[in-house]
Amino acid sequence: MKITVVGTGYVGLVTGTCFSETGNKVTCVDIDKSKVEKLSNGQITIYEPGLEKIFLRNIKEGRLTFTTELASAIEGAEIIFLALPTPPGADGSADLKYVLGVADHLGKILKDYKVIVNKSTVPVGTADKVSAAIAKNYKGEYDVVSNPEFLREGVAVDDFMKPDRVVVGTRSERAKKVMSDLYAPFVRQGNPVIFMDERSSELTKYAANSFLATKISFMNEVAQLCERMGADVDMVRRGIGSDDRIGKRFLFPGIGYGGSCFPKDVQALIMSSDEVKYDFEILKAVEKVNANQKLHLVDKIKSHYKGDLKGKQIALWGLAFKPNTDDIREAPALSIIEALTSMGAAITAYDPEAMPNVKAQIGDKIKYATSQYEALTGADFLIIATEWSEFRTPDFERMEKEIKHKILFDGRNLFEVSKMKELGYHYESIGRAAATK
């Protein structure tokens, strides 16, 4: 098939690259000329494990190309994917100006039947709005389909190539056939392509992410109880996670969720609910719990130092909102940095991938180390904010030589409390008893 993908952000680039990997000819479109030039020259613009290899292979084979010209990109294409930003507006609702702007432009340049696919995360009713925007200028045949993505940053290539399910919102039999053919190579093991109406498909995406965010916030609330009741959240997590009605995933306590999806999608679903005069109370609580949880480690630090952080030198391991990505959107580490620097502390941070993005956002508000151990030099204590694999089994002897005091605040529960006690650390984590020297 010939496919056009409009937008080369995270979703667009993964989508275009993975479709080209199965033999399709994919043209990706973006208005950013410098970005298109970089991509055309084989310079990948996001960090995602496994993506660069297939990106370069398909460029070399001529199956993956990039352009700024939408009109030429859609010539001969059977499917046009809209993978455009839908950032939250001032009131929290998803901003559709990019999606509807492209839809309006498509209406002026379409010449024959196309399946136009909303890949962006969009509010319920967006397919209707896209269709109306096209119809203002184009009277021919087309179908607008909702096909939400369920990609996890850090494992997006595997998620795309081996999906648990593919959700497609369309009532058009013609579009169903096109989408079935497109996804056939990805579901050979029998995982379902689930067809439904467009509005149900749009809501499915928001409901899925909001449910996972709810699971995370619930477990963080349980962790708060554990700290107050003398229970161990790891034991509780294992106890409830073995129930297959609940499942083991998304039950790890921490310092809150971040990224490009959960915060935005929870907020957008709350706003959509308000628009139809329904008070989605659970999601409002989820949002509040998550905001508080991002500063839970700061509260522990303030308590330990009796509120006096002025002049403290702090090492921070992890800046990305999760491991295996350079994405810092809504990252808990940024909330921690803001809180501690406002109290007069100085921070030296290390992250394997996210430091350039943090520096671009906050500049020299903190220092940036070239290794996790360099970050420890002269530090009064260490904070762990992201669970990168290399932080899980550090060289504790080397750590002891670098850090001034053996004090560690762990927002991701990477270590056993008993081990840290044996090593002589003051160690505080989430939902577990502290180890004290």
C-alpha positions in Angstrom: 0.0 0.0 0.0 1.0 3.6 -0.4 0.5 5.5 2.9 0.8 9.1 3.9 1.5 10.0 7.5 1.0 13.7 8.4 3.1 14.6 11.4 6.5 13.3 12.4 6.3 13.5 16.1 6.6 10.5 18.3 3.4 8.7 17.1 3.9 9.8 13.4 7.5 8.7 13.1 6.9 5.3 14.8 3.7 4.7 12.7 5.4 5.6 9.4 8.5 3.6 10.1 6.7 0.5 11.3 4.3 0.5 8.3 7.2 0.8 5.9 8.9 -2.2 7.6 6.1 -4.5 6.3 6.7 -3.4 2.7 4.4 -0.4 2.4 5.6 2.8 0.7 5.2 5.5 3.3 5.6 9.3 2.9 5.8 11.3 6.1 4.8 15.0 6.0 5.8 17.8 8.3 5.8 21.6 8.0 9.2 21.8 9.8 11.7 22.0 6.9 14.7 21.5 9.1 13.2 18.4 10.7 12.3 16.9 7.3 15.8 17.6 6.1 17.3 15.8 9.1 14.9 12.8 8.7 15.6 12.6 5.0 19.3 12.5 5.8 18.9 9.6 8.2 19.0 11.6 11.4 16.3 10.3 13.7 14.7 13.0 15.8 13.4 11.0 18.8 15.0 8.4 21.1 13.1 5.1 21.0 14.8 1.7 21.4 14.9 -0.3 18.2 13.4 2.4 16.0 16.6 3.8 14.4 17.6 0.5 12.9 14.4 0.0 11.0 14.1 3.7 10.2 17.5 3.6 8.4 16.8 0.3 6.7 13.6 1.6 5.2 15.0 4.9 4.1 17.8 3.0 2.3 15.2 0.7 0.6 13.2 3.7 -0.5 10.1 2.7 1.4 10.2 5.6 3.8 10.5 9.2 2.6 9.9 12.7 4.1 8.5 15.9 2.6 6.9 19.2 3.5 4.5 19.0 0.5 1.1 17.5 1.5 -0.4 17.6 -2.0 2.4 15.6 -3.6 2.5 13.2 -0.6 -1.1 12.1 -1.0 -1.0 11.4 -4.7 -1.8 7.7 -5.2 -2.0 7.1 -1.4 -4.8 4.8 -0.2 -4.6 5.9 3.4 -3.7 9.2 5.1 -2.9 9.1 8.8 -3.2 12.2 10.9 -0.6 12.0 13.6 -0.7 15.6 14.8 -0.3 17.2 18.2 -3.4 17.7 20.3 -2.0 19.7 23.2 -4.2 20.6 26.2 -5.7 24.1 26.0 -5.8 26.5 28.9 -9.0 24.7 30.2 -7.5 21.2 29.8 -9.4 20.3 26.7 -7.6 18.9 23.7 -6.7 21.5 21.1 -7.7 20.3 17.6 -6.4 23.2 15.6 -3.6 21.1 13.9 -5.9 18.2 13.1 -8.7 20.4 11.8 -6.3 22.6 9.9 -4.9 19.7 8.0 -8.4 18.3 7.4 -9.4 21.7 5.9 -6.4 21.6 3.7 -7.1 18.0 2.6 -10.6 19.1 1.5 -8.9 21.5 -1.0 -6.5 19.0 -2.5 -8.3 15.6 -2.5 -9.0 14.2 -5.9 -10.1 10.7 -5.3 -11.2 8.3 -2.5 -9.0 8.1 0.5 -9.3 6.6 4.0 -8.3 9.4 6.4 -7.3 8.0 9.8 -7.2 9.9 13.0 -4.1 8.4 14.8 -3.8 11.3 17.2 -5.5 11.1 20.6 -8.7 13.1 20.0 -11.9 13.8 21.9 -15.1 12.0 21.1 -16.7 13.5 18.1 -13.5 14.5 16.3 -14.0 12.1 13.4 -17.3 14.0 12.7 -15.4 17.3 12.9 -12.7 16.1 10.5 -15.3 14.8 8.1 -17.1 18.2 8.2 -13.9 20.1 7.6 -13.1 18.1 4.5 -16.6 18.2 3.2 -16.5 22.1 3.1 -14.3 21.9 0.0 -14.5 18.3 -1.3 -17.6 16.6 -2.5 -16.1 13.3 -3.6 -15.9 10.0 -1.6 -13.8 9.5 1.4 -14.0 7.9 4.9 -12.7 9.2 8.2 -11.6 6.5 10.5 -10.5 6.5 14.2 -7.5 4.3 14.9 -6.1 5.2 18.3 -2.5 4.2 19.2 -1.6 2.3 22.3 2.1 2.6 22.2 4.3 2.6 25.4 7.3 4.8 25.1 10.4 2.7 25.4 8.8 -0.4 23.8 6.8 1.4 21.0 8.3 -0.6 18.2 7.3 -4.0 19.7 3.9 -2.6 20.6 3.3 -1.5 17.1 4.7 -4.6 15.4 3.0 -7.0 17.8 -0.1 -5.2 19.1 -2.3 -6.7 21.8 -5.2 -5.4 19.7 -6.0 -2.9 17.0 -9.0 -0.7 17.5 -10.6 0.8 14.4 -13.6 3.1 14.5 -15.6 3.1 11.2 -19.0 2.2 10.0 -17.8 2.0 6.3 -17.4 -1.5 4.9 -15.0 0.0 2.3 -12.8 1.5 5.0 -13.0 -1.7 7.0 -11.6 -3.7 4.1 -8.7 -1.2 3.7 -7.8 -1.2 7.4 -8.1 -5.0 7.6 -5.6 -5.4 4.7 -3.3 -2.9 6.3 -3.1 -4.5 9.7 -3.1 -8.1 8.5 0.7 -8.5 8.8 0.6 -7.3 12.4 -2.0 -9.7 13.8 -1.0 -13.0 12.2 -0.9 -14.6 15.7 -4.6 -14.0 16.1 -4.7 -10.8 18.2 -7.9 -9.0 17.3 -8.7 -6.1 15.0 -11.7 -4.7 16.9 -14.1 -2.7 14.7 -16.5 -0.3 16.3 -18.1 3.0 15.6 -15.9 6.1 15.5 -17.1 7.6 18.8 -16.6 4.4 20.7 -13.1 4.1 19.3 -12.2 7.7 20.3 -13.5 7.0 23.8 -11.6 3.7 24.1 -8.3 5.5 23.9 -9.1 7.9 26.7 -10.8 5.2 28.8 -7.7 3.0 28.5 -5.2 5.6 29.5 -7.4 7.0 32.3 -7.9 3.5 33.7 -4.2 2.9 33.8 -3.6 6.3 35.4 -6.2 5.4 38.0 -4.4 2.1 38.8 -1.2 4.0 39.3 -2.7 6.6 41.6 -4.6 4.0 43.5 -1.4 2.1 44.3 0.3 5.4 45.3 -2.6 5.9 47.7 -2.0 2.4 49.1 1.7 3.2 49.5 0.7 6.3 51.6 -1.3 4.0 53.8 1.5 1.5 54.1 3.9 4.2 55.4 1.4 5.3 58.0 0.3 1.7 59.0 3.6 0.0 59.0 2.8 -2.3 56.1 5.1 -3.0 53.1 3.7 -1.9 49.7 5.7 -4.5 47.8 4.0 -7.2 49.8 0.6 -5.7 49.2 1.3 -5.3 45.5 2.3 -8.9 45.1 -0.8 -10.0 47.1 -3.3 -8.1 45.0 -1.4 -8.5 41.7 -1.7 -12.3 41.8 -5.4 -11.9 41.4 -6.0 -12.1 37.7 -9.0 -9.8 37.9 -6.5 -7.1 38.9 -3.3 -8.1 37.2 0.3 -7.4 38.0 0.9 -4.4 35.7 0.8 -0.7 36.7 0.8 -1.6 40.4 4.3 -0.3 41.2 4.2 2.7 43.5 6.4 5.7 42.8 6.4 9.5 42.4 3.5 9.7 40.0 3.0 9.3 36.3 4.1 11.7 33.6 4.7 11.7 29.9 2.7 12.9 26.9 -0.3 10.7 27.3 -1.6 10.0 30.8 -1.7 13.6 32.2 -3.1 15.0 28.9 -5.7 12.3 28.4 -7.0 12.3 32.0 -7.4 16.0 31.8 -9.1 15.9 28.4 -11.6 13.2 29.5 -12.5 15.3 32.5 -13.1 18.2 30.3 -15.2 16.2 27.8 -17.2 14.8 30.7 -17.8 18.4 32.0 -19.0 19.4 28.5 -21.8 16.8 28.7 -22.5 17.8 32.3 -21.1 14.6 33.9 -18.9 15.0 37.0 -16.2 12.3 36.5 -15.2 12.4 40.2 -12.8 9.4 40.1 -10.6 11.0 37.4 -10.5 14.4 39.2 -9.2 12.5 42.3 -6.7 10.6 40.1 -5.3 14.0 38.9 -5.1 15.4 42.4 -3.4 12.3 43.8 -0.8 12.3 41.0 0.0 16.0 41.5 0.6 15.4 45.2 2.6 12.2 44.7 5.1 14.0 42.5 6.2 15.9 45.6 6.0 13.1 48.1 9.7 12.5 48.0 10.3 16.2 48.6 8.1 16.0 51.7 10.3 13.1 53.0 13.5 15.2 52.3 12.1 18.3 54.0 11.1 16.2 57.0 14.6 14.6 57.2 16.3 18.0 57.0 13.7 19.8 59.2 12.8 22.0 56.3 16.3 23.4 55.8 17.7 22.6 52.3 19.6 25.8 51.8 23.1 25.1 50.5 22.5 21.3 50.2 24.2 19.6 47.3 21.9 17.0 45.8 22.6 14.3 43.2 19.6 13.4 41.0 19.5 10.2 39.0 16.9 10.2 36.3 15.1 13.1 34.5 12.9 11.3 31.9 9.4 10.5 33.0 10.2 6.8 32.5 13.2 4.7 31.4 14.1 4.1 27.8 12.9 7.5 26.6 14.2 11.1 26.4 10.6 12.4 27.0 10.4 14.8 29.9 6.9 16.0 29.5 5.2 16.1 32.9 8.2 14.3 34.4 8.1 14.1 38.2 11.9 14.9 38.3 11.0 18.4 37.0 8.6 19.0 39.9 11.3 17.8 42.3 13.9 20.1 40.8 11.6 23.1 41.0 10.7 22.4 44.7 14.2 21.8 45.9 15.9 24.6 44.0 13.3 27.0 45.3 14.5 26.1 48.8 18.1 27.0 48.0 19.4 23.5 47.2 21.8 22.9 44.3 21.3 19.8 42.0 23.6 17.9 39.8 21.6 15.5 37.6 22.4 12.5 35.3 20.1 10.8 32.8 21.2 8.5 30.0 19.0 10.3 27.4 17.0 13.2 28.7 19.6 15.8 29.8 19.6 17.7 26.5 15.8 18.1 26.7 16.0 19.3 30.3 18.7 21.7 29.5 16.7 23.1 26.6 13.8 23.6 29.0 15.3 24.9 32.3 18.9 25.8 31.2 21.5 26.0 33.9 19.1 25.9 36.8 20.9 22.6 37.6 24.2 21.1 36.7 24.5 18.1 34.4 26.9 15.2 35.0 28.5 12.9 32.4 27.9 9.8 34.5 25.8 8.7 37.4 28.9 8.6 39.7 30.0 12.1 38.7 26.6 13.4 39.8 27.4 12.1 43.3 30.7 14.0 43.8 30.3 16.1 46.9 26.5 15.5 47.2 24.8 15.5 50.6 22.3 12.9 49.4 21.0 11.1 46.3 17.5 11.1 44.8 16.4 8.5 42.3 13.5 9.7 40.1 13.7 7.4 37.0 14.2 3.6 37.1 16.8 3.3 34.3 18.3 -0.3 34.3 21.8 1.0 35.0 20.7 2.5 38.3 19.4 -0.9 39.6 22.8 -2.5 40.2 25.2 0.4 40.9 28.7 0.1 42.3 28.0 0.9 45.9 31.7 1.0 46.8 32.2 3.7 44.2 29.1 5.5 45.4 30.5 5.6 48.9 33.7 7.2 47.7 31.8 10.0 45.9 28.9 11.0 48.1 29.4 13.0 51.3 26.7 11.2 53.2 25.1 7.8 52.7 21.6 9.1 52.3 19.3 8.0 49.5 15.7 9.0 48.7 14.4 6.4 46.2 11.2 7.4 44.2 11.2 4.1 42.3 11.9 1.5 45.0 14.9 0.1 43.2 16.6 -1.5 46.2 15.6 -3.8 49.1 15.3 -1.9 52.4 17.3 -4.7 54.2 20.2 -4.4 51.8 20.4 -0.6 52.1 20.4 -1.0 55.9 23.3 -3.5 55.7 25.2 -1.0 53.5 24.7 1.7 56.2 22.5 4.0 54.3 19.7 6.2 55.5 17.2 5.0 52.8 13.7 6.2 52.3 11.5 4.9 49.5 7.7 4.7 48.7 5.3 2.8 50.8 8.0 1.0 52.8 9.7 1.5 56.1 12.8 3.6 56.1 16.3 2.1 56.7 18.2 4.2 59.2 21.8 4.2 60.0 
